[in-house]
Amino acid sequence: MRKELVFLLEERSAKVMLETFLPRMLDERIEFRLIAFEGKQDLEKRMVMRIKGYINNDARFIVVRDQDSDPNCVALKARLIDKCKASGRAAVSLVRIACRELETFYLADLNAVEKALCMKGLVAKQQGAKFRNPDYLVSPSHELKILTKQKYEKIAGSREIGRYLEVDNVRSDSFRNLVQGIKRFERELLML
């Protein structure tokens, strides 16, 4: 029996971020697998079969998708939960939505961005209205590019920022909910 967390991810940038973030937060007895899809449509089209056909019966599944321009986060999450139910493994599946975009997580932790991109002065901006609660920003990726003077690149930046993201950061509700879900499944797996 493998104690395994399986992440179904909308895109590669989430995968590279989690590759550097998860080893810092997970118990060493927990394995993780990161499955990146080619965008949200590919994720939604293939996730039922990926979960249903997964060999490890003890695995826990976490689906992570950006909200992007979808006007109704609750309806989006419900639609993805229905797909988890269709897989027959809803009891061991979680859906987590990044409010607008993955970059929201980064804007909630400007200390991590500053360290990862070797920049100065970003932490001082954390208490500004824009970055105290970045879940409400319309285009976090655009904001991050402006803030970093175009230094942030989606894949390389995500990988580096993941090394420094603070696990207990509460400035982004969607990031906090993701971390809480991971910790909940970690506890369940350790009790098996």
ZALUM-217403 format. One record per residue (C-alpha): residue number from 0; chain; z, x, y. Coordinates in steps of 0.25 Angstrom, whole numbers, always signed. Each point is the difference from the previous one (the first is absolute). Last residue first. Layout:
% ZALUM-217403
R  num  cadena      z      x      y
R  NUM       A      Z      X      Y
...
END
This chain:
% ZALUM-217403
R  num  cadena      z      x      y
R  191       A    +28    -15    +16
R  190       A    +10     +1    +11
R  189       A     -8    +11     +7
R  188       A    -12     -9     +1
R  187       A     +8    -11     +7
R  186       A     +6    +10    +10
R  185       A    -14     +6     +3
R  184       A     -6    -14     +1
R  183       A    +10     -4    +11
R  182       A     -2    +14     +7
R  181       A    -15     -2     +1
R  180       A     +2    -14     +5
R  179       A    +10     +5    +11
R  178       A     -9    +11     +4
R  177       A    -12    -10     +1
R  176       A     +9    -10     +8
R  175       A     +5    +11    +10
R  174       A    -15     +4     +2
R  173       A     -4    -15     +3
R  172       A    +13     -1     +9
R  171       A     -5    +12     +8
R  170       A    +11     +6     +9
R  169       A    +10     +1    -12
R  168       A     -2    +14     -5
R  167       A     +8     +3    -12
R  166       A    -10     +8     -8
R  165       A     -4     +9    +12
R  164       A    -14     +4     -1
R  163       A     -2    +15     +0
R  162       A     -8     +3    -12
R  161       A     -8    -13     +2
R  160       A     -5     +5    +14
R  159       A     -7    +11     -7
R  158       A     -8     -8    -10
R  157       A     -3    -11    +10
R  156       A     -5    +10    +10
R  155       A     -9     +6    -10
R  154       A     -6    -13     -4
R  153       A     +0     -8    +13
R  152       A     -2    +11    +10
R  151       A    +10     +1    +11
R  150       A     -3    +11    +11
R  149       A     -8    -10     +8
R  148       A     +9     +2    +12
R  147       A    +12     -3     -9
R  146       A     +4    -12     +8
R  145       A    -14     -5     +2
R  144       A     -3     +2    -15
R  143       A    +13     -7     -4
R  142       A     -3    -12    +10
R  141       A    -13     -2     -7
R  140       A     +6     +1    -14
R  139       A    +11    -10     +5
R  138       A    -11    -11     +4
R  137       A     +7    -13     +4
R  136       A    +14     +6     +2
R  135       A    +11    -10     -5
R  134       A     +5     +8    -12
R  133       A     +2    +11    +10
R  132       A    +15     -3     +3
R  131       A     +6    +10     +9
R  130       A    -14     +7     +2
R  129       A     -7     -9    +11
R  128       A    +13     -3     +8
R  127       A     +3    +15     +1
R  126       A    +12     +5     -8
R  125       A     -9     +8     -9
R  124       A     -7     +7    +12
R  123       A    +10    +12     +0
R  122       A     -4     +3    -15
R  121       A    -14     +3     +4
R  120       A     +3    +11    +10
R  119       A     -5    +12     -9
R  118       A    -11     +1    -10
R  117       A     -1     +7    -14
R  116       A     -8    -12     -6
R  115       A    +11     -2    -11
R  114       A    +12     +3     +8
R  113       A     -4     -9    +12
R  112       A     -5    -11     -9
R  111       A    +13     +0     -8
R  110       A     +8     +0    +13
R  109       A     -9    -12     +5
R  108       A     +6     -8    -12
R  107       A     -4    -15     +3
R  106       A    -14     +5     +5
R  105       A     -2     +5    -14
R  104       A     +4    -13     -8
R  103       A     -9     -7    +10
R  102       A    -11     +9     -4
R  101       A     -1     -8    -14
R  100       A     -7    -11     +8
R   99       A     +2    -14     +6
R   98       A    +14     -2     -5
R   97       A     +0     +7    -14
R   96       A     +1    -11    -10
R   95       A     +8     +2    -13
R   94       A     -2     -7    -13
R   93       A     +9     +2    -11
R   92       A     -2     -1    -15
R   91       A     +9     +0    -12
R   90       A     +3    -15     -1
R   89       A    -15     -3     +4
R   88       A     -5     +7    -13
R   87       A     -9    -11     -6
R   86       A    -12     +6     +8
R   85       A     -2    -14     +6
R   84       A    +14     +1     +6
R   83       A     -4    +13     +7
R   82       A    -12     -7     +6
R   81       A     +8    -11     +5
R   80       A     +9    +10     +7
R   79       A    -12     +6     +7
R   78       A     -4    -14     +5
R   77       A    +15     -2     +4
R   76       A     +0    +13     +8
R   75       A    -13     -4     +8
R   74       A     +6    -14     +3
R   73       A    +13     +7     +5
R   72       A     -8    +10     +8
R   71       A     -8    -11     +7
R   70       A    -10     +5    +11
R   69       A     -7    +10     -9
R   68       A     -5    +11     +9
R   67       A     +6    +12     -7
R   66       A    +11     -5     -9
R   65       A     +0    +13     -8
R   64       A     +2     +0    -15
R   63       A    +10     +5    -10
R   62       A     +2     -5    -14
R   61       A    +12     +5     -7
R   60       A     +0     -1    -15
R   59       A    +12     +3    -10
R   58       A     -3     +6    -13
R   57       A     +8     -4    -13
R   56       A    -12     -5     -7
R   55       A     -8    +13     +2
R   54       A    -14     -3     -4
R   53       A     -5     -6    +13
R   52       A    -11    -10     -4
R   51       A     +6    -12     +8
R   50       A     +3     +9    +12
R   49       A    -13     +6     +1
R   48       A     -7    -13     -3
R   47       A     +7     -8    +11
R   46       A     -2    +11    +10
R   45       A    -15     +1     -1
R   44       A     -6    -10    +10
R   43       A    +12     +1    +10
R   42       A     +0    +15     +0
R   41       A    -15     +0     +1
R   40       A     +0     -9    +12
R   39       A    +12     +8     +7
R   38       A     -7    +13     +0
R   37       A     -6     +9    -11
R   36       A    +12     +0     -9
R   35       A    +11    +11     -1
R   34       A     +9     +0    -13
R   33       A    +13     +8     +2
R   32       A     +8     +2    -13
R   31       A    +15     +3     +1
R   30       A    +10     +6    -10
R   29       A    +15     -3     +2
R   28       A     +9    +10     -7
R   27       A     +0     +9    +13
R   26       A     +7    -11     +8
R   25       A    -10     -4    +11
R   24       A     +2     +3    +15
R   23       A     -6    +14     +2
R   22       A    -10     -1    -11
R   21       A     -5    -13     +6
R   20       A     -5     +5    +14
R   19       A    -10    +11     -3
R   18       A     -8     -8    -10
R   17       A     +3    -13     +7
R   16       A     -8     +5    +13
R   15       A    -11     +5     -9
R   14       A     -1    -14     -7
R   13       A     +1     -8    +13
R   12       A    -11     +8     +6
R   11       A     -9     -3    -12
R   10       A     -1    -15     +2
R    9       A     +5    -13     -4
R    8       A    +11     +4     -9
R    7       A     +5     -4    -13
R    6       A    +12     +8     -3
R    5       A     +6     +1    -14
R    4       A    +14     +4     -2
R    3       A     +4     +5    -13
R    2       A    +12     +2     -9
R    1       A     -7     +4    -13
R    0       A     +4     -6    -13
END
